[in-house]
Amino acid sequence: MIICESEFERLNPKNPDFAAHEVDIYMHIPYPSSLTQQHRLSIRKNLKTGMFEAYRHYTPQTLQKPDEIMVQNKDLATVIDFTNAQARKYWGHDSNNDQVCDHQKTVGLHCQMKAFAKCVHCNTVFYDTEHARKTGVWCPHVSFVYKDGAYHLKRGTSMDVTLK
């Protein structure tokens, strides 16, 4: 699975310290033991600290125990490396080869930063028009127009950009 950092920006109205989006790495472990109780492993973002967290949620049938944060890091890749190792440990294979979205070639399903256009003259990549407006990423060959409450790509000729 490809996981994008941009998926974790919207706050959870029921718990505003955390993002509304979470990613479940696995829903249970195949062989619980006295050392490890049955649990779900998930990734979430703590919006208060800006840290990504891998945490275990123990199933109520097994044990009434609070969520256990296994690792916290500002770098999503570090958290994903941890969860991949946990999946290998409990499931015995590499089926969970999760990775971080790069917004261009390896793109997450819910990526908010997908590159949608690239200038053929100077190779400037445009993720979306709002991103271009906020970050000032422009090039002299492509322009945008504001219409109906949003920015839209305006092309002088079809050779100005290639759409992704």
For each residue, the residues with C-beta under 8 A, 3 or more apart:
1: 23 96 98 99 108
2: 98 99 100 101 106 107 108 109
3: 7 23 43 76 80 98 99 100 101 108
4: 7 100 101 103 107 108 110 111 112 113
5: 8 76 100 101
6: 9 101 110 111 112 113
7: 3 4 19 21 23 108 110 111 112
8: 5 19 21 44 45 52
9: 6 19 112
10: 19 20 21
11: 16 18 19 20 47
12: 15 16 18 19 20
13: 16 20
14:
15: 12 18
16: 11 12 13 47
17: 46 47 48
18: 11 12 15 44 45 46 47
19: 7 8 9 10 11 12 22 44 45 47
20: 10 11 12 13
21: 7 8 10 44 45 110
22: 19 42 43 44
23: 1 3 7 42 43 44
24: 27 40 41 42
25: 41 42 43 54 83 86 87 96 98
26: 29 40 41 87 90 91 96
27: 24 40
28: 38 39 40 59
29: 26 32 36 38 39 90 91
30: 90 91
31: 90
32: 29 36 37 38 62
33: 36
34:
35:
36: 29 32 33 39 90
37: 32 58 62 63 65
38: 28 29 32 58 59 61 62 63
39: 28 29 36 56 57 58 59 62 68
40: 24 26 27 28 56 57 59
41: 24 25 26 54 55 56 70 83 86 87
42: 22 23 24 25 54 55 57
43: 3 22 23 25 52 53 54 76 79 80 83
44: 8 18 19 21 22 23 52 53 55
45: 8 18 19 21 50 51 52 53
46: 17 18 49 50 51 52 53 72
47: 11 16 17 18 19 50
48: 17
49: 46 72
50: 45 46 47 74
51: 45 46 72 73 74
52: 8 43 44 45 46 72 73 74 75 76 78 79
53: 43 44 45 46 69 70 71 72 79
54: 25 41 42 43 69 70 71 79 82 83 86
55: 41 42 44 67 68 69 70
56: 39 40 41 67 68 70
57: 39 40 42 67
58: 37 38 39 62 63 64 65 67 68
59: 28 38 39 40 62 63
60: 63 64
61: 38
62: 32 37 38 39 58 59
63: 37 38 58 59 60
64: 58 60
65: 37 58 68
66:
67: 55 56 57 58
68: 39 55 56 58 65
69: 53 54 55 72
70: 41 53 54 55 56 82 86
71: 53 54 78 79 82
72: 46 49 51 52 53 69 79
73: 51 52 76 78 79
74: 50 51 52
75: 52 78 79
76: 3 5 43 52 73 79 80 100
77: 80 81 99 100
78: 52 71 73 75 81 82
79: 43 52 53 54 71 72 73 75 76 82 83
80: 3 43 76 77 83 84 98 99 100
81: 77 78 84 85
82: 54 70 71 78 79 85 86
83: 25 41 43 54 79 80 86 87 96 98
84: 80 81 87 88 94 96 97 98
85: 81 82 88 89
86: 25 41 54 70 82 83 89 90
87: 25 26 41 83 84 90 91 95 96
88: 84 85 91 92 93 94 96
89: 85 86
90: 26 29 30 31 36 86 87
91: 26 29 30 87 88 95 96
92: 88
93: 88
94: 84 88 97
95: 87 91
96: 1 25 26 83 84 87 88 91
97: 84 94
98: 1 2 3 25 80 83 84
99: 1 2 3 77 80 106
100: 2 3 4 5 76 77 80 106
101: 2 3 4 5 6 106 107 108 111 113
102: 105 106 107
103: 4 107 111 113 114 115 127
104: 107 115 125
105: 102
106: 2 99 100 101 102
107: 2 4 101 102 103 104 111 114
108: 1 2 3 4 7 101 111
109: 2
110: 4 6 7 21
111: 4 6 7 101 103 107 108 114
112: 4 6 7 9 128
113: 4 6 101 103 127 128 131
114: 103 107 111 127 128 164
115: 103 104 118 125 126 127 164
116: 126 127 128 163 164
117: 125 126 142 153 161 162 163 164
118: 115 123 124 125 126 161 162 164
119: 122 123 124 126 139 141 142 160 161
120: 123 141 159 160 161 162
121: 139 141 160
122: 119 139 140 141
123: 118 119 120
124: 118 119 137 138 139 141 142
125: 104 115 117 118 137
126: 115 116 117 118 119 129 131 132 137 142 153 161
127: 103 113 114 115 116 131 132 137
128: 112 113 114 116 131 132
129: 126 132 133 144 150 151 152 153
130: 133 134 150 151
131: 113 126 127 128 134 135 137
132: 126 127 128 129 135 136 137 138 144 151
133: 129 130 136 144 151
134: 130 131
135: 131 132
136: 132 133
137: 124 125 126 127 131 132
138: 124 132 142
139: 119 121 122 124 142
140: 122
141: 119 120 121 122 124 160 161
142: 117 119 124 126 138 139 153 154 155 160 161
143: 154 156
144: 129 132 133 151 152 153 154
145: 151 152 154
146: 150 151 152
147: 150 152
148:
149:
150: 129 130 146 147
151: 129 130 132 133 144 145 146
152: 129 144 145 146 147
153: 117 126 129 142 144 161
154: 142 143 144 145
155: 142 158 160 161
156: 143 160
157: 160
158: 155
159: 120
160: 119 120 121 141 142 155 156 157
161: 117 118 119 120 126 141 142 153 155
162: 117 118 120
163: 116 117
164: 114 115 116 117 118
